[in-house]
Amino acid sequence: MASASITLTHLVKKFGPQTVLKDINLTVQPGEIVGLIGPSGSGKSTVIKTALGMELADGGQATVFGQQMPQRQLLARIGYMAQTDALYEALSGKENLVFFAKMKGLTKTTITAAITHVATVVDLTADLNKRVSGYSGGMKRRLSLAIALLGKPELLILDEPTVGIDPALRRQVWRELDKVRDAGSSILITTHVMDEAELTDRVALLLGGEVIAFATPAQLKQQYQVATIEDVFLKAEGVTL
């Protein structure tokens, strides 16, 4: 089997006296979508930032493609979408895409086709020449997702990517994620939308700083004896159903 794209082993992260991640064990393999779900403040974004080397772990180990991050040369292989949009507001959507495409090392000959493709996926084609400062919150999320998709990354890390996106477009985005996965790439996605967790290959349930369950959606529903991932989540939190 190909080596894992992400491996988190006994990962610990503290902020001052507070231990946010106690003992995180998680792998993301090539050709799979892993959903990371948990209540607000459970540390989903911290898991991502520590995996990417944006936060320093206080214990355990995080590797991406078998190497500890941050590794500048690996960044071209990773598409990352943060929970907060990091966009150049004074530039147009297209100028943002061109800038990030160049950062990712796309060649001049491939940039135009790549931008056309990702803009279509997120339904922004008609708005590419508008300045980002005039975009709505949902449009900014879509542009951030388009940037993450540039260059067909081997690993896609998406933090709440479909917040503020309408249901029809959300379905379109998931179709694209399936294609990315089927082409052999790995995807780690955090989401609050429980029916989205049903669309992943494996779901990691984050509670109290630990991954308390990690299996396919079907296995989790069987394990917790419930009909939906939302009910798995509630039962894990101790809510009586």
SULTAZI-V266406 format. One record per run of one state. SS is the DSSP state (H for helix, E for strand, L for the rest). FROM is the first residue (numbers start at 1). TO is the last residue. If there is no record, write none. Layout:
# SULTAZI-V266406
ss=SS from=FROM to=TO
ss=SS from=FROM to=TO
This chain:
# SULTAZI-V266406
ss=L from=1 to=5
ss=E from=6 to=15
ss=L from=16 to=17
ss=E from=18 to=28
ss=L from=29 to=32
ss=E from=33 to=37
ss=L from=38 to=43
ss=H from=44 to=51
ss=L from=52 to=58
ss=E from=59 to=64
ss=L from=65 to=66
ss=E from=67 to=68
ss=L from=69 to=71
ss=H from=72 to=77
ss=E from=78 to=81
ss=L from=82 to=91
ss=E from=92 to=92
ss=H from=93 to=103
ss=L from=104 to=107
ss=H from=108 to=121
ss=L from=122 to=124
ss=H from=125 to=127
ss=L from=128 to=130
ss=E from=131 to=131
ss=H from=132 to=134
ss=L from=135 to=136
ss=H from=137 to=149
ss=L from=150 to=154
ss=E from=155 to=159
ss=L from=160 to=166
ss=H from=167 to=182
ss=L from=183 to=185
ss=E from=186 to=190
ss=L from=191 to=193
ss=H from=194 to=197
ss=L from=198 to=201
ss=E from=202 to=207
ss=L from=208 to=209
ss=E from=210 to=215
ss=L from=216 to=216
ss=H from=217 to=224
ss=L from=225 to=228
ss=H from=229 to=236
ss=L from=237 to=241
